[in-house]
């Protein structure tokens, strides 16, 4: 027989998801560029420029996520960012996504807690200026369908093929083919997955 604390925990957890679903339907849907059926945003710490964010169906974004679409930067740069998150994506707690150009997360991707996805980085060519006042270097991030992104992973201007596994705490930059296991700092292919 289950004890009472397990039952209370179960009902509280269900209540959090119900409130997230309600807030997604009644509030977030008004502001996002697109928000598919069955998707739930449980609770986000910060969303900027949500009209640039397009989320597919049956996707869940868990607590304390930060999703930023940057349209202006202090160096005077202007951007037209677009974040596209596919169908059946699972984004866990504390994930940080920052976009100035393009981030595309494919269908069926799972992103573990505290991952960071950036399509940009600070320039550092002018030593007379602080780094945060220099121009942002722009790229893109494409994550293929059915990938698993491990906890604490940092993805910087990268293209990851479909059905890849990225090991925890990897720092990923560059291009990686389909069906591979990626790990390390800097990240490298450590294994190919047999199809």
LINLINRA-V219131 format. One record per helix or strand. SS is the DSSP state (@ for helix, = for strand). FROM is the first residue (numbers start at 1). LEN is the number of residues. Records with the same first field share a line. If there is no record, write none. Layout:
SS=FROM-LEN + FROM-LEN
This chain:
@=4-28 + 50-3 + 131-3
==34-2 + 40-2 + 44-5 + 53-3 + 60-2 + 65-5 + 72-1 + 78-1 + 82-4 + 90-2 + 96-4 + 102-4 + 110-2 + 116-3 + 120-3 + 136-3 + 140-4 + 148-2 + 154-7 + 165-2 + 171-6 + 180-4 + 188-5
